[in-house]
Amino acid sequence: MFQRLPDASGERVSFTIDGRPAEALSGDSVSAALLANGVRTCRSTPVSGAPRAPYCMMGVCFDCLVTIDGVGNRQGCQVRVAPGMAVETQNGKREIER
């Protein structure tokens, strides 16, 4: 289970997860913010629908793909949360923007 370190500090940042209000600490990655807000699954696979969640937290595994401000297939572990950011979990296949 994900737990924030007891000495973690920073300014609070407001954003949304699937349209619901959420908060993170300044400097948190989107993946860390999702986990800190109790989101355990950030996407499902397009073929089997198997749930996926942040795993490596360093950009290698691609299990943390989410839609950020309308742009799909973003690695949540590689993007810092920003005030007003809209994060959406991904279910199945996403279209590539044209």
VOBA-1610 file (N, C-alpha, C; in pm, whole numbers, padded with zeros to 5 digits, always signed):
BEGIN
Met+00084-00118+00000Met+00000+00000+00000Met+00088+00125+00000Phe+00045+00224-00073Phe+00119+00350-00083Phe+00098+00431+00043Gln+00207+00481+00101Gln+00199+00571+00216Gln+00295+00687+00193Arg+00247+00805+00223Arg+00332+00923+00212Arg+00430+00925+00328Leu+00552+00965+00303Leu+00651+00976+00410Leu+00604+01077+00514Pro+00628+01049+00642Pro+00577+01138+00747Pro+00634+01279+00742Asp+00752+01297+00685Asp+00812+01431+00681Asp+00784+01502+00548Ala+00695+01448+00465Ala+00661+01512+00337Ala+00593+01646+00364Ser+00638+01745+00290Ser+00577+01877+00306Ser+00568+01943+00170Gly+00495+02047+00165Gly+00480+02123+00041Gly+00346+02192+00038Glu+00336+02282-00054Glu+00211+02356-00072Glu+00105+02262-00129Arg-00018+02279-00088Arg-00129+02198-00139Arg-00166+02245-00279Val-00191+02149-00366Val-00228+02177-00504Val-00363+02110-00530Ser-00460+02187-00579Ser-00593+02132-00611Ser-00599+02093-00758Phe-00657+01977-00784Phe-00676+01928-00919Phe-00797+01836-00918Thr-00831+01774-01031Thr-00944+01681-01032Thr-00900+01544-01084Ile-00965+01441-01032Ile-00948+01304-01078Ile-01085+01255-01122Asp-01100+01228-01250Asp-01229+01185-01305Asp-01342+01279-01262Gly-01311+01410-01262Gly-01410+01511-01231Gly-01431+01540-01083Arg-01368+01461-00996Arg-01381+01482-00851Arg-01265+01566-00800Pro-01291+01657-00707Pro-01182+01738-00652Pro-01083+01652-00573Ala-00954+01689-00584Ala-00849+01618-00514Ala-00738+01717-00478Glu-00651+01675-00389Glu-00536+01758-00350Glu-00410+01675-00352Ala-00299+01742-00381Ala-00167+01680-00379Ala-00071+01780-00316Leu+00051+01738-00298Leu+00155+01829-00252Leu+00234+01878-00371Ser+00276+02002-00366Ser+00358+02058-00472Ser+00478+01967-00495Gly+00504+01933-00619Gly+00615+01845-00653Gly+00576+01700-00670Asp+00454+01662-00630Asp+00408+01525-00649Asp+00392+01495-00798Ser+00424+01374-00837Ser+00389+01330-00973Ser+00239+01301-00974Val+00181+01297-01092Val+00039+01263-01104Val+00015+01124-01044Ser+00103+01029-01071Ser+00086+00894-01017Ser+00088+00893-00864Ala+00182+00964-00804Ala+00188+00972-00658Ala+00062+01038-00603Ala+00013+01140-00672Ala-00108+01209-00628Ala-00230+01117-00637Leu-00238+01037-00743Leu-00348+00941-00755Leu-00344+00843-00638Leu-00229+00786-00612Leu-00216+00689-00502Leu-00247+00754-00368Ala-00199+00875-00346Ala-00225+00945-00220Ala-00373+00976-00201Asn-00448+00984-00313Asn-00592+01010-00306Asn-00675+00882-00312Gly-00611+00768-00296Gly-00682+00642-00288Gly-00720+00578-00420Val-00670+00632-00531Val-00698+00574-00661Val-00602+00458-00682Arg-00653+00338-00691Arg-00569+00218-00701Arg-00551+00168-00843Thr-00637+00211-00934Thr-00628+00170-01074Thr-00637+00295-01160Cys-00538+00314-01247Cys-00541+00434-01332Cys-00577+00403-01477Arg-00576+00275-01512Arg-00616+00240-01649Arg-00652+00093-01655Ser-00717+00056-01764Ser-00739-00086-01793Ser-00681-00113-01931Thr-00637-00237-01953Thr-00574-00269-02080Thr-00678-00278-02191Pro-00640-00243-02315Pro-00737-00243-02424Pro-00784-00382-02466Val-00705-00486-02447Val-00742-00619-02494Val-00823-00695-02389Ser-00767-00712-02270Ser-00835-00795-02169Ser-00914-00714-02067Gly-00888-00583-02059Gly-00955-00501-01959Gly-00894-00515-01820Ala-00776-00577-01812Ala-00710-00596-01682Ala-00672-00461-01622Pro-00695-00444-01492Pro-00660-00317-01428Pro-00508-00299-01415Arg-00466-00177-01427Arg-00324-00142-01411Arg-00313-00023-01318Ala-00201-00014-01251Ala-00175+00095-01156Ala-00028+00133-01165Pro+00009+00250-01111Pro+00151+00287-01110Pro+00233+00175-01046Tyr+00344+00141-01111Tyr+00425+00030-01063Tyr+00569+00073-01038Cys+00640+00113-01142Cys+00783+00143-01125Cys+00807+00285-01076Met+00717+00376-01105Met+00724+00518-01066Met+00846+00590-01124Met+00902+00536-01234Met+01017+00603-01296Met+01013+00601-01448Gly+00898+00570-01508Gly+00882+00582-01651Gly+00920+00462-01735Val+00940+00347-01674Val+00982+00229-01749Val+00864+00140-01788Cys+00767+00121-01700Cys+00666+00017-01721Cys+00541+00061-01798Phe+00508+00187-01805Phe+00392+00241-01875Phe+00259+00193-01817Asp+00258+00145-01695Asp+00131+00104-01632Asp+00054+00221-01574Cys+00113+00339-01570Cys+00049+00455-01508Cys-00014+00550-01611Leu-00044+00502-01731Leu-00099+00589-01834Leu-00235+00646-01793Val-00248+00777-01808Val-00372+00849-01777Val-00394+00957-01883Thr-00511+01016-01880Thr-00539+01133-01964Thr-00522+01256-01877Ile-00438+01349-01922Ile-00411+01472-01847Ile-00451+01591-01933Asp-00545+01670-01882Asp-00595+01788-01954Asp-00633+01754-02098Gly-00700+01639-02115Gly-00751+01599-02246Gly-00654+01526-02335Val-00529+01510-02293Val-00429+01440-02373Val-00409+01300-02315Gly-00442+01198-02393Gly-00435+01060-02345Gly-00296+01001-02348Asn-00284+00885-02284Asn-00161+00806-02282Asn-00040+00881-02226Arg-00062+00963-02125Arg+00047+01033-02058Arg+00095+00947-01941Gln+00224+00937-01923Gln+00280+00864-01809Gln+00266+00951-01685Gly+00177+00912-01595Gly+00152+00990-01475Gly+00274+01006-01386Cys+00364+00911-01390Cys+00483+00919-01305Cys+00584+01021-01357Gln+00567+01066-01480Gln+00662+01159-01541Gln+00611+01303-01548Val+00491+01327-01495Val+00430+01460-01500Val+00399+01506-01359Arg+00442+01625-01325Arg+00410+01681-01193Arg+00269+01739-01194Val+00199+01718-01086Val+00063+01770-01076Val+00068+01923-01071Ala-00028+01987-01136Ala-00033+02134-01143Ala-00171+02180-01099Pro-00180+02301-01046Pro-00310+02353-01003Pro-00411+02352-01118Gly-00531+02300-01090Gly-00638+02297-01188Gly-00628+02186-01291Met-00526+02102-01282Met-00508+01993-01377Met-00627+01897-01370Ala-00669+01847-01487Ala-00777+01748-01494Ala-00716+01614-01534Val-00721+01519-01442Val-00667+01385-01465Val-00784+01288-01479Glu-00778+01205-01582Glu-00882+01103-01603Glu-00817+00967-01615Thr-00878+00868-01551Thr-00831+00732-01569Thr-00869+00685-01708Gln-00795+00591-01762Gln-00819+00543-01898Gln-00875+00401-01893Asn-00981+00379-01967Asn-01040+00247-01974Asn-01036+00198-02117Gly-00949+00101-02142Gly-00937+00044-02275Gly-00862+00131-02372Lys-00893+00113-02499Lys-00821+00179-02607Lys-00854+00328-02613Arg-00753+00408-02641Arg-00768+00552-02661Arg-00728+00587-02802Glu-00797+00684-02859Glu-00759+00729-02991Glu-00642+00825-02980Ile-00554+00819-03078Ile-00441+00911-03082Ile-00492+01040-03142Glu-00452+01152-03080Glu-00497+01281-03127Glu-00443+01308-03267Arg-00522+01372-03350Arg-00480+01403-03488Arg-00444+01545-03503
//
